[in-house]
Amino acid sequence: MTDSTATTGGGAGARRLPRPGRRFRFAPYAYVAPALVLYGAFMLWPLGRAARYSFFEWDGLGDATFAGLDNYRDILHDDRLHEAFRHAFVLIFFFSILPVVIGLVLAAFLSRSHVRGLGFFRSVIFLPQVIAMVVVAVTWRQIYAPDGPLNTLLRLVGLDRFARPWLGDYTWTLPAVGLVGTWVSTGLVTVLLMAGMSKVPKELYEAARLDGAGFVREFFAITLPSVRGEVTVALTLTIVAALKTFDLVYVTTSGGPGTSTTVPSYEVYRRAFELGEVGSAAAIGIVLTLVVFAINAVVNLIGNRR
């Protein structure tokens, strides 16, 4: 049996102290315990309650009636909800794919060029991330207005035929909302990728130039593989933002015109607070959580492959 104490001094009456390894074995758990308590109280507990409500028919006020899997069966046969999930997947392109592509190009150019005021540019391009989404939505709603700055500019340059009520057009409303997401996400993605590219050794680029590689070849052979982790993080954050977006849709279009911009998060709000179908809303929220988890698990699995 190993001795779990240590002796202080060399005499027979020396005091024996417990070894630090045994004494502080649970110290790491004590440090993370407050964070775990907060996470459990504000994330896991509400999620568990929502999962429980999803098995009931409840209007949020009266008595709840056990419904089993009926709420989930309704999701499978609800065309409006299917359309909402299709819109959410379309928004992934605008919130995630497009910003990552733009961010890669911008970050590669800025990290390889000597640009004056680079710190100021980083702050400006990151600014949409620190502005409340409600403020962003109100501002872009005014920009997209029939007599707003965008249509005014189009008329000034002779492109009157392209002017339209952007948030009232069945064809263009969803892309218009998506482009706001592109504007918001591009700054975050660019700053993340620039941070990753700053860690790439300059010697790799010098060796590539000696071998005759150009900018495009350097990008695909050196830069892109070096920032795989940052790309994975950027995709994870922006995909989550795309699938859970609510405030942008609520303020700009309220799901309209018709159902052309409905998304799952808005359907959760509509069913819970407008229709009084809390159980159905909870079921949609649980399904949306599982979809977000599944997509990001696949993204991280692919991103972490060597």
Residue pairs with C-beta under 8 A, 6 or more apart in sequence:
4 18
4 19
4 22
5 16
5 17
5 18
5 19
6 16
6 17
6 18
6 19
7 14
7 15
7 16
7 17
8 14
8 15
8 16
8 17
9 15
47 289
50 282
50 285
50 286
51 282
51 286
53 64
53 278
53 279
53 282
54 71
54 72
54 279
54 282
54 283
54 285
54 286
55 66
55 67
55 68
55 69
55 71
55 279
56 64
56 65
56 66
56 67
56 278
56 279
57 64
57 65
57 66
57 67
57 70
57 71
57 277
57 279
58 64
58 65
58 278
58 279
59 276
59 277
59 278
60 272
60 276
60 278
61 276
64 279
67 279
71 279
71 280
71 282
71 283
72 283
72 287
74 280
74 283
75 81
75 280
75 283
75 284
75 287
80 259
80 262
80 267
81 264
81 267
81 284
83 259
83 262
84 259
84 262
84 263
84 264
84 266
84 267
85 264
85 291
87 174
87 260
87 261
87 262
87 263
88 242
88 243
88 245
88 263
88 264
90 174
90 178
91 174
91 177
91 178
91 181
91 242
91 243
91 245
91 263
92 238
92 239
92 242
92 243
93 178
94 175
94 177
94 178
94 179
94 181
94 182
94 242
95 178
95 181
95 182
95 184
95 185
95 238
95 239
95 241
95 242
95 245
96 185
96 234
96 235
96 238
96 239
96 241
96 242
98 182
98 186
99 182
99 185
99 186
99 188
99 189
99 234
99 238
100 189
100 231
100 234
100 235
100 238
102 182
102 186
102 189
102 190
103 186
103 189
103 190
103 192
103 193
103 234
104 193
104 224
104 227
104 231
106 125
106 186
106 190
107 190
107 193
107 194
107 196
107 197
107 227
108 193
108 197
108 219
108 223
110 118
110 121
110 190
110 194
111 194
111 197
111 198
112 205
112 215
115 121
122 190
122 191
122 194
125 186
125 187
125 190
125 191
126 187
126 188
126 190
126 191
127 187
128 136
128 183
128 184
128 187
129 184
129 187
129 188
133 184
133 247
133 248
134 247
134 251
136 180
136 184
136 248
137 180
137 247
137 248
137 250
137 251
137 252
138 251
140 180
140 252
141 167
141 251
141 252
142 148
142 149
143 149
143 150
144 150
144 165
144 166
144 167
144 176
144 252
145 151
145 165
145 167
146 163
146 164
146 165
146 168
150 163
150 166
151 163
151 164
151 166
154 160
154 162
154 163
155 163
164 172
166 172
166 173
166 176
167 173
167 176
167 177
167 252
167 253
168 256
168 257
169 257
170 257
170 258
170 260
173 253
173 256
173 257
173 260
173 261
174 260
174 261
177 248
177 249
177 252
177 253
177 261
180 248
180 252
181 241
181 242
181 245
181 248
184 241
185 238
185 241
188 234
188 237
188 238
189 234
189 238
192 230
192 233
192 234
193 227
193 230
193 231
193 234
195 230
196 226
196 227
196 229
196 230
197 223
197 226
197 227
199 226
200 222
200 223
200 226
200 227
204 222
205 218
205 222
208 217
208 218
208 221
208 222
209 218
213 221
224 231
228 303
229 303
231 303
232 299
232 300
232 302
232 303
232 304
235 299
235 303
236 296
236 299
236 300
239 292
239 295
239 296
239 299
240 292
240 296
243 264
243 265
243 288
243 291
243 292
243 295
244 265
244 288
244 292
245 263
245 265
246 263
246 265
246 266
246 268
246 269
249 255
249 261
249 262
249 263
249 265
249 266
250 266
250 269
252 261
253 260
253 261
254 266
255 261
255 262
255 263
255 266
255 270
264 284
264 287
264 288
265 288
267 281
267 284
268 281
268 284
268 285
268 288
269 281
271 277
271 278
271 280
271 281
271 284
272 278
272 281
272 282
